Amino acid sequence: MGCFSSKPDDASVLIRRRPASIGEVAVFVPGLRVPEPLELPPPLADSLPRRLTERLAASRDRIANMAAREALAVTKPRRRAATQHGASTSADLVQALEEYLPVILGMAKDGSELEDKIQFAWMNQEDDAEETALPSAWYEVLSVLHMMAMLRLSQANSLLLPKTSLEGYHAKVSEENKRASVEIFLKAAGHLECAMQNVLPRMSPEKRKGLPVDLSEGVLKATCMQALGQAIDVQLGLAIDSPKATLAVKRRLACEMVKCWQQAHESIADIPLLDGWGEKHRLFVKWKHMEAKAAAYYYHGLILDEGNTEKSHRAAVAALQSAEESLRESRAVCEAFHTASPFSRSPTLWGSMKYLHDKIHKDSNCKVRINKDLYSNVDRTHDTVPALPDFAVALQPEEYRLPRTDAASAND
């Protein structure tokens, strides 16, 4: 029994070259880690069950080739093609990963002698090292779950890029796509939560130290909170479009969004994310955090202004001016994000930010003029910005349970 490896698909060679541009970005996907072909030296291959090694090699090569092509599609979201079955290639890849997981879990189960026998290698995106190889079946499970989450984020990005209708009207995101994206975001968060709760604890401290930045607990947590934060942003946009949604509902959603992005920011604050995908990831979190704060302070200010006291009016003005400052800062960070390599650009404004970009400046100036007699002799810089209400995040990741192990593959 010889070396189980295959010639890499041409796409896997291309992916090693970091793209110069990734087109329009509604949802940040920090690249796509791609598995390297499985290589088993003859002595090791001869000592393992033949059926297992053949199945591992075939499944992994299939995933590697599909993932390499999908990784290129991630950088060109508007060119995503459909398969002959009508589903996206990313959905087919998710299915392939689902079918592969039981095989790896059969090797990783408690008491298995195969857990650390095979070295699995993956190409990184955010880490300084080009690839990371570890002799750990749990590392393979972690990498698979991470890929599934990234594919979900890529699917959401495709859904949330405004498209021109057949009638030729201006580009927009359909309500159907918005609602579908929320479900996809929750699936992505579920994959990442499963990775943090059910896979990382199974790895020894030594092996966890060998993980790339892409799979560090901080980056996994930040990306999980990103998925929740962007799902809430879509919900806020739907609330803004609904005449039944009250200011209180909109404020709560905006405050929950702030909490998600704050947690994302804290999770990656001390992680050494380098130039390229890593720096772009950090800027995306900062950009969306500032947008969320702008939305939260805006709605908080409107509610405070409903009070009848000078104190509430001045607090409202301080909140609205804080919203305007946050929005101004978000624009600067947005520009920095898009100019950071690989270059990107924003799609046409839609949803909550389309509305708020128009309203925040107008309403802030309006409230200042209306209430000018209440603070005309006071420097506004002395007004304390009111604290935002502390709401628990209602939206939760969709629970993902690891499939049952394929015991036959490990014991064959």
N, C-alpha and C positions, 0 to 999 in steps of 0.2 A: 504494500500500500504506500503510495507516494505522497507528494505534496499536493494538498487540495487548494489550489488557487486558480484564478482565471485571469485572463488579460483584462485590465480595467477598460471600461467603456471610454470612448474618446471624451465624453462629457465629464468624466471624473478627472481627466487631465486638465480640461478647461477650468474646472471649478477651483483648482489650486491658484489660478490667477484671479486675484481679487477684482471684482468688477469695478470699472471706473464710474458707472452710473447704475442706479437701480430704479429709475423712473419715479412715478408718483407713489407717495407713501401716506396711507391713511392709518395703517397699523404697522408698527415696527416689527420686523422679523430679523433677528440678529444672525443672518446667514442660516445655512442648514449644514449641520455636521453630517458627513457622509462616511459610511463604513468602508474600510479598506478590505480587499479580498482576503479571505481566510487562508492562512498558510500554516500547514501542519508538517513539520519535519518528519521524515519516515519513521524514526523510532517512536515518536509520540503517536503518529497516526496508526502504527501497527498495534499500539497498546489500547486503543479506544475501539468501542463497538463500531463496526464498519457502517451499519445503517445510520448511526448517529452522525458520523463524520460526513457521510455523503449528503445527508439531509441538511446539516449545518451549512456545508459548502454551497449547496444548490440554493437554499433559502437566502443565505447572506449575499451571494453573488447577484441574485435577482433583485434584492433590496438595494444593493450598492448601485446597480445600473439604473434602477428606477429613481433612486434618491439623487444620483448625479444629474440626471435630466431635470428632475423637479427643482433641484437647487438652482439651476439656470433659469427655470421658469419663475422662481421666487424673485429674481432680479428683474424680471420683465412681466409684471403682473397682468398687464393688459393683453399680453400675447398668449395667456394661458389657453391651451386647446383642450377640447373634450375628446374622450376616447370613443371607440366605436359603440360602447354601451351608453354613451350620453353622460357619463359621470366624469368629474375632473380627474386628472391624473393623480392629484394629491389624495383624493378619496381612495383610489386604487392602491396607492402606496400605504395608506393607513390600514387598509384591509390586509395587505401583505404583512405588515408589522404585527397586526393582531394575530395572524396565523403563526407567526414566528415566535411570539412570546411564550406559548406553552412549552415549546422545545427548550428554550433557554431556562425557563423556570424549572423544568425537569432536572436540569443540571445544577441549579442553584438551591434546590430544596435542602432542608436540614439533613445532614448525614451523608450527602452525596459526595463521592470522592472526585467528582468532575468539576466542582465549583471553581477550582483554581488551576485546572490542568491546561486550559486553552487560553492563549493570549489573543485578546480582541483589540483591534486597532481602529480608531476613528479619526478622520480629519477634523480639526478644530476650526472655529471661526473667531472667537473672541480672545482665545488664549495666545500667548506669545509663541508657544510651541506649535508647529504645523500639525502635528498629530500626537495622540496619546494612546499608548498600548498598555493594557493591564491584564494580568492573568486572573480574571474575575468574571464569573457569570453574572454577578450582580451589577458589575459595571456595564455589561452588555444590556441588561434589563433597564438600567438607568438611562443609557444612551437611546434605547428604543423609545422609552416614554418621553424623553426630551424631544426626539424627532417628531413624535405624534403631536406634541403640543405646538411645535413650530409649524407643522403642516396646517393645524387648525388656525393659527394666527394668519398664515398665508391665505387660507380660504376666506377668512374674515376681511383681509385687506382687499381681495378681489371683489367681494360683495359691496364694500363701502367706497369704491371708486366711482364717482358720478359718471353716469352713462347717458348719452343722448338717445331719446326715444325714437321709435320708427317714424313718428310724426314730425321729427326734426326740431322738437322743442329743446330748450336749454338743458344742459346735462344736470342730472339729479340722481339721488339714491332712492330707490323705491322703498315704500314702507315694508314690503315683503322681504327685501334684502336686509333692511335694518333689523327686523324681528329675527330673521334667520341668523344674523351675525351675533346677536345676543346669545343664542343657544350654542353657537360655535365657540364664543369666548368662554362660556362656562365649561365646555368640554375641555378646552385647552387648560384652564385653571385646574380642572379635575385631574388631568394627567400629571401636572406639576405637583399638585398636592399629594397625589399618590406616591410620586417619586420621593418627596421629602419625608413623608410619614412612614412609608412601607419599604423603601429600598435603601435610602441612605443609612438608616440605622442598622441594616444588615451587613454593611461593609465595615471592615476593621479600620481603626484610626489611621493605620499606616497607608491603607489603600485610599482612604478618603483624602489624605494629603497628596496623593498622586493624581487626583482628579484635575482636569483642566478647569480654567475659570468658567468656561461655558456651563459646567455641571456643578459649580460650587453652590452651597446652600443659599448664599446671598443672592446670586443671579437667578436661581430657580424661584426664590421667594419674590424677587422684584418682578420677574416675568409673570408670575401668578397674579400678583397685585395689578400689573399692567392690564392683564386680561379682564379682571373684574372692573378696573377703572374705566376701561374703554367700553365695556358692556353698559355700565351706568351712564356713561356719556351718551350712548345711543338712546337709553331710556329717557334721559333728560331732554334730548331732542324731540322724542315722541311726545313727552309731556308738554313741551313748548307749543307743539302743533295742536294739542288737544284743548278745546275750550273748557273742558271740565277740570283740568288740572289747576289746582290753586297755587298761589305763591308759596305756601308752606310746603307743598309737595315738591315743587321745583327746588326750593332751598334745601330741603332734606337730601334730595338726590345730589345736588352740587356739593354739599358738605360730606356726604359719603364718598364722593369722587375724590375730594381733597384727601380724605383719610387713606384711601387706596394708594394714591400717588405719593403721599408722605411716607407710607410704609415701603413703597418701592424705592424711593430715594434713600431712605435709611438703610435698606438692605444692601445697596451697592456702593454706599458712600466710601467704605474703606477697602473696596476690592480693587486690585490693580488692573483696571480695564485700560488697555493700551490704545494707540491710534487705530483707526479703522473701525470695525464693527463695535469694538468695546467703547470707544469714545462716542460713537454715534448713539449707542445704547444709553449712555449716561445723559447725553444732551436731550434725547427723546423724553426720558423720564422728567427732566427738569422743565422742558417745554410744556408737557401735559400737566405737570404739577401747577405751573403758573396759570395755565388756562383754567384749571379747576378752581384755583383760588379766586380768579377773576369772576367766575360764575357764582361761586358761593358768596363772596362779598357783595356782589350785585343784588342777589335776591335777599340777602340778609339786610342790606340797606333799604330796599323797598319795603320790607316788613317793618323795620324800625321806623320808617318815615310815616307809617300809619298811626303812630302814637301822637298824642296831643301835647306833649311837653317839649320845652326847649332842649332838654337833655336828649330825648329820643331823636329829635330832628338833627341835632349836631352829630349824634352818633351815626345817624343815617348818612349824613354827608361824608363823614370820615370813612364809613364802609364803602360808599360808592366811589370815593376818590381812591381808596385802596384797590378797588376792583379795576379802576382805570389804570393805575400804576402796574398792577399785576398783568393786565392785558398788554400794556406797552412792553413790559419785560418779556412776556411770552413771545411777542413778535420778534424781538431781538434774538432770543434763544432758538426760535424756529428757523431763523435765517442761518444761525450758526450750525444747527443740525443739518440743514440741507446742503450747506457748503462743505461740511466735513465729508471726507472720503469714506465710502463711495458716495458720489454726489446724488442728490435726489431732489424732488420738488413736491410742493403741496398740490393736491387736487383742488378743484373748484370748491370754495367754501360751501358747506351744507350743515344741516343739523343745528346743534346748540350754538356752535361758534359762529355760524352765519348770522344767526339772530343777535348774539351778544356783541359781535364786532360792530353791529349797527347801533345797538341800544345803549351800551355802557357809557360811551362818551356823551351821547345826547342826554341821557337821563341824569348823569352826574352833573353836567353843566346846568341842566334845568333845576335840579334840587338846590344847587348852590345859589342860583338866582332867586328862587322862591323863598329860601330861608336866610337870605343875606342879612336881614336885620337881626338875626339871632346870633351871628358870629362876626359881624362886620368889623368889630374892634378887637378881635382876637385872632392871633396868628394860628392858622389851621394846623400847623405842625405841632402845636401843643395839645391838640385833640387826640386822645387815645383811640386807636382803631379798635372797635369792639370785637371781643372774642367771638369766633364762630361757634354755633351750637355743636355739641358733641353727640352725634348720632351713630349708633352701631350700624355697620354695613349689613343691609338686609340681604343683598344678593350673595349667594354662596356658590363655590365651585360645584359642578355636577360630579357626584361621587363616581370615581372610577375604581373598579375592583380588578385586581390582577386575575387573569383567567386561571383555570385549574391547570396544574402541571401535566405535561406529557410524560408520564412516568415510563412509558414504553421506550421512548427515545433514549432515556438515560440508563435503562437497564438492559437494553437489547444486547 
